[in-house]
Amino acid sequence: MKLTIELVPQSSWGNNLRSEANLSKAQWDKLRKASYKQAGYKCEICAGKGSKWPVECHEIWHYDDQNKTQTLKGLISLCPTCHKAKHIGRTLSVEPPQVQSRVLHQLASINNLTPKKTEDYIVRVFEVWNERSQHQWTLDLSWLDDNL
């Protein structure tokens, strides 16, 4: 799948580079702006751009389910719609129906999924999220050592 959903386990909500790595605003700005520039200020998934700002920076995490380690793998620049798809749980909780519809359409369209396959995928992702949310995760931010 080209556009995947990445739900952060509930036990890790609030864990991000700004809070956990104590990055200053200047450090975070350096990282995200480098991501934007490398992506040519276009979404790395759909090549689109947002209307208010072209792209947003998304943290790429890998979850080692056996060792309960959440490892930062990098950053990716996404248009706001693809970014909302990555965080579909939040999107379905706080966004108005027209935004939810647009995001679900984007998820289905990019991945060439039927509405039923899209729904099945979301259900599977939430099952994984539910299991991961039962555990505390150790953060591995070593990616920052080579990128700050």
N, CA, C and O of each residue as an XYZ file, in Angstrom:
592
protein
N       0.834     -1.182      0.000
C       0.000      0.000      0.000
C       0.871      1.235      0.000
O       1.871      1.313      0.714
N       0.486      2.175     -0.793
C       1.247      3.414     -0.891
C       0.929      4.364      0.267
O       1.834      4.973      0.839
N      -0.341      4.489      0.608
C      -0.767      5.325      1.736
C      -1.249      4.400      2.842
O      -2.294      3.761      2.726
N      -0.471      4.339      3.916
C      -0.812      3.479      5.032
C      -1.285      4.305      6.220
O      -0.981      5.493      6.338
N      -2.024      3.657      7.083
C      -2.472      4.278      8.320
C      -1.451      3.946      9.394
O      -0.996      2.806      9.496
N      -1.097      4.927     10.181
C      -0.123      4.730     11.248
C      -0.695      5.273     12.548
O      -0.537      6.451     12.867
N      -1.359      4.403     13.289
C      -1.946      4.809     14.555
C      -0.929      4.643     15.681
O      -0.383      3.559     15.885
N      -0.689      5.713     16.393
C       0.216      5.691     17.533
C      -0.529      5.030     18.694
O      -1.653      5.424     19.006
N       0.084      4.026     19.341
C      -0.589      3.394     20.481
C      -1.019      4.440     21.514
O      -0.313      5.418     21.759
N      -2.180      4.215     22.107
C      -2.705      5.180     23.076
C      -1.701      5.452     24.193
O      -1.600      6.577     24.683
N      -0.962      4.420     24.592
C       0.036      4.582     25.652
C       1.216      5.458     25.225
O       2.029      5.847     26.062
N       1.314      5.768     23.937
C       2.390      6.626     23.434
C       1.880      7.983     22.949
O       2.652      8.772     22.403
N       0.589      8.260     23.141
C       0.066      9.560     22.709
C       0.867     10.662     23.373
O       1.163     10.601     24.567
N       1.209     11.654     22.599
C       1.996     12.770     23.100
C       3.490     12.558     22.945
O       4.268     13.499     23.103
N       3.906     11.326     22.635
C       5.325     11.069     22.386
C       5.650     11.522     20.970
O       5.186     10.927     19.998
N       6.428     12.553     20.862
C       6.874     13.013     19.555
C       8.244     13.660     19.733
O       8.753     13.774     20.848
N       8.815     14.070     18.645
C      10.178     14.600     18.722
C      10.279     15.850     19.576
O      11.275     16.054     20.270
N       9.266     16.675     19.530
C       9.323     17.895     20.304
C       9.251     17.613     21.801
O       9.923     18.273     22.594
N       8.436     16.634     22.188
C       8.289     16.367     23.626
C       9.336     15.399     24.154
O       9.908     15.638     25.217
N       9.600     14.322     23.442
C      10.471     13.268     23.959
C      11.956     13.541     23.751
O      12.775     13.162     24.589
N      12.313     14.187     22.660
C      13.726     14.462     22.398
C      14.114     15.853     22.867
O      15.257     16.282     22.716
N      13.134     16.555     23.443
C      13.365     17.923     23.902
C      13.963     18.801     22.806
O      14.846     19.623     23.053
N      13.460     18.604     21.588
C      13.941     19.435     20.491
C      13.456     20.860     20.681
O      12.308     21.092     21.061
N      14.322     21.794     20.418
C      13.912     23.192     20.438
C      13.079     23.464     19.186
O      13.092     22.675     18.241
N      12.370     24.564     19.186
C      11.608     24.939     17.998
C      12.548     25.076     16.804
O      12.200     24.671     15.695
N      13.721     25.634     17.016
C      14.693     25.805     15.926
C      15.148     24.449     15.381
O      15.285     24.286     14.169
N      15.382     23.483     16.261
C      15.800     22.152     15.802
C      14.680     21.469     15.016
O      14.918     20.895     13.954
N      13.461     21.536     15.547
C      12.328     20.933     14.843
C      12.126     21.618     13.494
O      11.898     20.948     12.487
N      12.208     22.937     13.469
C      12.045     23.674     12.211
C      13.108     23.250     11.195
O      12.807     23.103     10.010
N      14.327     23.056     11.644
C      15.398     22.618     10.745
C      15.061     21.259     10.136
O      15.194     21.070      8.927
N      14.630     20.326     10.960
C      14.304     18.983     10.481
C      13.121     18.995      9.506
O      13.186     18.403      8.429
N      12.043     19.675      9.899
C      10.850     19.637      9.048
C      11.077     20.400      7.741
O      10.605     19.970      6.689
N      11.780     21.502      7.795
C      12.040     22.262      6.570
C      12.959     21.500      5.621
O      12.813     21.600      4.403
N      13.901     20.743      6.167
C      14.753     19.904      5.322
C      13.906     18.828      4.642
O      14.129     18.502      3.476
N      12.938     18.279      5.372
C      12.030     17.279      4.795
C      11.215     17.897      3.657
O      11.079     17.303      2.588
N      10.682     19.082      3.895
C       9.891     19.765      2.858
C      10.720     20.001      1.601
O      10.277     19.730      0.485
N      11.933     20.509      1.806
C      12.809     20.823      0.672
C      13.159     19.559     -0.103
O      13.117     19.550     -1.333
N      13.504     18.490      0.614
C      13.864     17.232     -0.035
C      12.694     16.684     -0.856
O      12.897     16.042     -1.887
N      11.471     16.941     -0.391
C      10.266     16.460     -1.093
C       9.839     17.416     -2.212
O       8.861     17.150     -2.910
N      10.551     18.504     -2.385
C      10.164     19.481     -3.401
C       8.865     20.196     -3.051
O       8.142     20.655     -3.935
N       8.574     20.286     -1.754
C       7.376     20.948     -1.240
C       6.093     20.328     -1.788
O       5.080     21.007     -1.956
N       6.157     19.007     -2.065
C       4.992     18.242     -2.512
C       4.871     16.999     -1.649
O       5.851     16.525     -1.076
N       3.667     16.485     -1.566
C       3.406     15.276     -0.802
C       4.196     14.111     -1.390
O       4.179     13.885     -2.600
N       4.876     13.387     -0.538
C       5.682     12.253     -0.987
C       4.829     11.034     -1.329
O       5.355     10.031     -1.811
N       3.535     11.105     -1.090
C       2.657      9.998     -1.440
C       1.841     10.310     -2.684
O       1.816      9.517     -3.625
N       1.179     11.449     -2.696
C       0.280     11.753     -3.824
C       0.783     12.869     -4.730
O       0.182     13.132     -5.772
N       1.872     13.526     -4.353
C       2.456     14.660     -5.084
C       1.572     15.901     -5.036
O       1.801     16.859     -5.774
N       0.574     15.886     -4.178
C      -0.316     17.035     -4.029
C       0.227     18.050     -3.039
O       1.290     17.872     -2.445
N      -0.539     19.117     -2.884
C      -0.209     20.190     -1.954
C      -1.484     20.634     -1.255
O      -2.580     20.546     -1.810
N      -1.322     21.108     -0.037
C      -2.445     21.653      0.703
C      -2.750     23.075      0.274
O      -1.924     23.728     -0.363
N      -3.936     23.556      0.621
C      -4.341     24.905      0.229
C      -3.760     25.977      1.151
O      -3.420     27.063      0.683
N      -3.639     25.698      2.448
C      -3.079     26.679      3.386
C      -1.560     26.621      3.401
O      -0.900     27.660      3.418
N      -1.001     25.417      3.394
C       0.434     25.192      3.319
C       0.637     23.931      2.502
O      -0.191     23.022      2.553
N       1.721     23.863      1.752
C       1.883     22.735      0.822
C       1.924     21.375      1.512
O       1.197     20.460      1.125
N       2.777     21.238      2.540
C       2.975     19.938      3.173
C       3.153     20.080      4.683
O       3.412     21.163      5.207
N       3.004     18.953      5.351
C       3.226     18.851      6.790
C       4.229     17.726      7.020
O       4.331     16.800      6.215
N       4.959     17.814      8.113
C       5.983     16.816      8.410
C       5.401     15.717      9.296
O       4.768     15.992     10.315
N       5.626     14.471      8.891
C       5.122     13.304      9.615
C       6.299     12.448     10.061
O       7.212     12.176      9.280
N       6.272     12.029     11.317
C       7.307     11.160     11.869
C       7.013      9.713     11.465
O       5.889      9.238     11.625
N       8.009      9.028     10.950
C       7.869      7.623     10.556
C       8.387      6.757     11.706
O       9.553      6.850     12.090
N       7.509      5.921     12.245
C       7.855      5.056     13.368
C       7.766      3.600     12.960
O       6.904      3.211     12.172
N       8.672      2.798     13.510
C       8.599      1.341     13.381
C       8.313      0.789     14.777
O       8.909      1.226     15.762
N       7.406     -0.163     14.849
C       7.041     -0.777     16.123
C       7.559     -2.208     16.175
O       7.161     -3.054     15.374
N       8.446     -2.467     17.123
C       8.921     -3.827     17.387
C       7.974     -4.373     18.449
O       8.115     -4.088     19.638
N       7.009     -5.162     17.993
C       5.963     -5.650     18.888
C       6.491     -6.615     19.946
O       5.914     -6.719     21.029
N       7.561     -7.310     19.651
C       8.101     -8.262     20.621
C       8.811     -7.542     21.763
O       8.618     -7.876     22.932
N       9.641     -6.545     21.415
C      10.414     -5.829     22.437
C       9.755     -4.543     22.911
O      10.273     -3.865     23.798
N       8.619     -4.211     22.324
C       7.864     -2.995     22.684
C       8.737     -1.750     22.546
O       8.796     -0.899     23.434
N       9.420     -1.674     21.388
C      10.265     -0.518     21.086
C       9.683      0.219     19.886
O       9.409     -0.378     18.846
N       9.504      1.504     20.047
C       9.000      2.398     19.010
C      10.207      3.177     18.497
O      10.767      4.005     19.216
N      10.615      2.908     17.238
C      11.847      3.469     16.695
C      11.552      4.500     15.621
O      10.816      4.234     14.671
N      12.132      5.674     15.783
C      12.013      6.699     14.752
C      12.861      6.289     13.559
O      14.053      6.018     13.701
N      12.236      6.243     12.365
C      12.935      5.846     11.143
C      13.198      7.027     10.214
O      14.015      6.928      9.298
N      12.510      8.140     10.446
C      12.714      9.297      9.590
C      11.508     10.201      9.581
O      10.606     10.079     10.410
N      11.510     11.109      8.629
C      10.423     12.061      8.445
C       9.967     12.008      7.000
O      10.750     11.698      6.102
N       8.707     12.311      6.784
C       8.159     12.355      5.438
C       7.271     13.585      5.338
O       6.606     13.959      6.303
N       7.263     14.211      4.170
C       6.403     15.363      3.927
C       5.123     14.894      3.256
O       5.151     14.200      2.240
N       4.000     15.287      3.844
C       2.687     14.864      3.360
C       1.767     16.052      3.187
O       1.846     17.026      3.937
N       0.890     15.969      2.192
C      -0.160     16.978      2.085
C      -1.090     16.783      3.291
O      -1.110     15.698      3.872
N      -1.844     17.791      3.672
C      -2.714     17.650      4.837
C      -3.700     16.474      4.739
O      -4.012     15.861      5.761
N      -4.191     16.149      3.553
C      -5.147     15.050      3.425
C      -4.472     13.702      3.678
O      -5.010     12.877      4.417
N      -3.309     13.466      3.079
C      -2.587     12.222      3.345
C      -2.169     12.139      4.813
O      -2.182     11.059      5.404
N      -1.798     13.283      5.402
C      -1.414     13.290      6.813
C      -2.606     12.904      7.693
O      -2.451     12.171      8.670
N      -3.777     13.396      7.344
C      -4.982     13.028      8.096
C      -5.290     11.540      7.935
O      -5.810     10.917      8.860
N      -4.980     10.968      6.786
C      -5.179      9.524      6.593
C      -4.220      8.730      7.483
O      -4.607      7.720      8.070
N      -2.984      9.182      7.580
C      -2.015      8.502      8.447
C      -2.549      8.409      9.876
O      -2.353      7.407     10.564
N      -3.227      9.476     10.307
C      -3.776      9.567     11.661
C      -5.297      9.455     11.622
O      -6.004     10.294     12.182
N      -5.797      8.409     10.954
C      -7.233      8.281     10.718
C      -8.039      8.238     12.017
O      -9.183      8.692     12.047
N      -7.462      7.704     13.078
C      -8.178      7.674     14.358
C      -8.520      9.066     14.826
O      -9.657      9.330     15.217
N      -7.560      9.952     14.794
C      -7.800     11.345     15.182
C      -8.763     12.004     14.193
O      -9.672     12.735     14.586
N      -8.549     11.735     12.916
C      -9.393     12.326     11.876
C     -10.855     11.954     12.083
O     -11.734     12.812     11.998
N     -11.116     10.682     12.354
C     -12.495     10.234     12.539
C     -13.092     10.733     13.847
O     -14.312     10.736     14.012
N     -12.241     11.153     14.774
C     -12.718     11.651     16.063
C     -13.008     13.143     16.066
O     -13.948     13.590     16.723
N     -12.209     13.921     15.335
C     -12.313     15.381     15.486
C     -12.690     16.147     14.222
O     -13.135     17.291     14.311
N     -12.523     15.550     13.062
C     -12.780     16.285     11.822
C     -14.259     16.209     11.435
O     -14.929     15.222     11.741
N     -14.766     17.236     10.770
C     -16.159     17.209     10.311
C     -16.353     16.155      9.218
O     -15.389     15.746      8.572
N     -17.598     15.716      9.010
C     -17.883     14.643      8.052
C     -17.316     14.875      6.652
O     -16.860     13.925      6.017
N     -17.333     16.106      6.158
C     -16.832     16.344      4.798
C     -15.330     16.111      4.713
O     -14.836     15.653      3.683
N     -14.595     16.419      5.778
C     -13.156     16.163      5.801
C     -12.911     14.661      5.908
O     -12.059     14.118      5.204
N     -13.650     13.992      6.780
C     -13.527     12.539      6.913
C     -13.754     11.853      5.566
O     -13.002     10.958      5.181
N     -14.779     12.275      4.867
C     -15.107     11.693      3.565
C     -13.966     11.888      2.570
O     -13.596     10.961      1.849
N     -13.412     13.097      2.537
C     -12.298     13.396      1.628
C     -11.085     12.526      1.949
O     -10.420     12.023      1.044
N     -10.799     12.349      3.236
C      -9.644     11.559      3.655
C      -9.851     10.081      3.309
O      -8.929      9.426      2.821
N     -11.054      9.552      3.557
C     -11.339      8.156      3.221
C     -11.264      7.928      1.715
O     -10.787      6.888      1.260
N     -11.733      8.899      0.951
C     -11.644      8.805     -0.505
C     -10.178      8.794     -0.945
O      -9.800      8.018     -1.823
N      -9.367      9.639     -0.345
C      -7.934      9.692     -0.665
C      -7.266      8.353     -0.364
O      -6.496      7.840     -1.176
N      -7.564      7.791      0.804
C      -6.993      6.508      1.207
C      -7.363      5.416      0.207
O      -6.511      4.635     -0.217
N      -8.633      5.369     -0.164
C      -9.112      4.355     -1.114
C      -8.527      4.571     -2.497
O      -8.067      3.628     -3.140
N      -8.547      5.810     -2.951
C      -8.103      6.133     -4.305
C      -6.615      5.832     -4.513
O      -6.242      5.184     -5.491
N      -5.785      6.295     -3.608
C      -4.344      6.101     -3.749
C      -3.982      4.624     -3.727
O      -3.066      4.190     -4.426
N      -4.709      3.853     -2.919
C      -4.415      2.424     -2.786
C      -5.275      1.547     -3.687
O      -5.188      0.321     -3.632
N      -6.106      2.173     -4.517
C      -6.980      1.435     -5.432
C      -7.829      0.403     -4.682
O      -7.908     -0.764     -5.065
N      -8.458      0.870     -3.605
C      -9.282      0.007     -2.765
C     -10.766      0.309     -2.957
O     -11.154      1.454     -3.185
N     -11.566     -0.707     -2.865
C     -13.016     -0.515     -2.842
C     -13.398      0.036     -1.465
O     -12.599     -0.037     -0.532
N     -14.594      0.580     -1.329
C     -15.021      1.024      0.004
C     -14.958     -0.103      1.045
O     -14.565      0.138      2.187
N     -15.336     -1.317      0.666
C     -15.308     -2.454      1.593
C     -13.871     -2.795      1.988
O     -13.601     -3.049      3.162
N     -12.950     -2.804      1.029
C     -11.543     -3.100      1.329
C     -10.943     -1.999      2.208
O     -10.114     -2.271      3.076
N     -11.364     -0.772      1.977
C     -10.892      0.346      2.810
C     -11.372      0.154      4.236
O     -10.597      0.300      5.182
N     -12.641     -0.172      4.392
C     -13.202     -0.409      5.720
C     -12.492     -1.582      6.413
O     -12.157     -1.494      7.595
N     -12.268     -2.667      5.684
C     -11.579     -3.834      6.249
C     -10.160     -3.468      6.710
O      -9.713     -3.900      7.773
N      -9.468     -2.676      5.904
C      -8.117     -2.245      6.253
C      -8.138     -1.424      7.544
O      -7.318     -1.641      8.436
N      -9.069     -0.491      7.637
C      -9.164      0.355      8.835
C      -9.454     -0.505     10.068
O      -8.866     -0.283     11.126
N     -10.337     -1.465      9.945
C     -10.644     -2.356     11.070
C      -9.384     -3.104     11.519
O      -9.116     -3.199     12.717
N      -8.609     -3.634     10.563
C      -7.376     -4.356     10.907
C      -6.370     -3.441     11.610
O      -5.722     -3.842     12.577
N      -6.249     -2.221     11.117
C      -5.305     -1.282     11.722
C      -5.722     -0.969     13.163
O      -4.869     -0.870     14.046
N      -7.007     -0.815     13.401
C      -7.476     -0.537     14.758
C      -7.286     -1.748     15.674
O      -7.080     -1.576     16.876
N      -7.350     -2.948     15.140
C      -7.067     -4.140     15.948
C      -5.613     -4.136     16.414
O      -5.325     -4.425     17.576
N      -4.705     -3.809     15.502
C      -3.285     -3.712     15.873
C      -3.090     -2.595     16.891
O      -2.365     -2.760     17.873
N      -3.735     -1.468     16.654
C      -3.635     -0.324     17.582
C      -4.110     -0.720     18.971
O      -3.475     -0.385     19.971
N      -5.226     -1.432     19.032
C      -5.772     -1.840     20.326
C      -4.778     -2.723     21.073
O      -4.568     -2.536     22.271
N      -4.171     -3.670     20.388
C      -3.179     -4.541     21.020
C      -1.963     -3.732     21.471
O      -1.500     -3.891     22.601
N      -1.449     -2.878     20.610
C      -0.264     -2.078     20.963
C      -0.551     -1.117     22.105
O       0.345     -0.805     22.890
N      -1.770     -0.651     22.208
C      -2.130      0.311     23.251
C      -2.151     -0.310     24.639
O      -2.254      0.408     25.633
N      -2.057     -1.620     24.723
C      -2.043     -2.316     26.017
C      -0.658     -2.286     26.664
O      -0.495     -2.744     27.795
N       0.332     -1.758     25.963
C       1.719     -1.836     26.432
C       2.361     -0.452     26.485
O       1.948      0.473     25.786
N       3.379     -0.338     27.330
C       4.227      0.847     27.347
C       5.358      0.608     26.354
O       5.886     -0.500     26.258
N       5.723      1.642     25.623
C       6.732      1.532     24.578
C       7.978      2.306     24.964
O       7.899      3.394     25.534
N       9.124      1.734     24.647
C      10.402      2.421     24.797
C      10.696      3.118     23.475
O      10.569      2.518     22.407
N      11.085      4.377     23.549
C      11.392      5.130     22.336
C      12.866      5.004     21.979
O      13.744      5.103     22.836
N      13.109      4.783     20.706
C      14.466      4.785     20.159
C      14.543      5.957     19.187
O      13.986      5.913     18.090
N      15.235      6.992     19.604
C      15.355      8.216     18.797
C      16.754      8.365     18.197
O      17.182      9.477     17.891
N      17.458      7.258     18.031
C      18.837      7.320     17.545
C      18.931      7.905     16.136
O      20.001      8.373     15.745
N      17.848      7.893     15.368
C      17.847      8.513     14.035
C      18.282      9.970     14.123
O      18.919     10.500     13.212
N      17.930     10.603     15.228
C      18.273     12.029     15.396
C      19.782     12.258     15.454
O      20.260     13.323     15.063
N      20.533     11.272     15.937
C      21.985     11.434     16.070
C      22.642     11.804     14.753
O      23.604     12.573     14.737
N      22.141     11.272     13.655
C      22.722     11.549     12.338
C      22.006     12.653     11.585
O      22.413     13.006     10.478
N      20.950     13.205     12.159
C      20.127     14.138     11.395
C      19.915     15.497     12.047
O      19.181     16.326     11.509
N      20.531     15.739     13.175
C      20.410     17.062     13.803
C      21.622     17.919     13.532
O      21.684     19.062     13.987
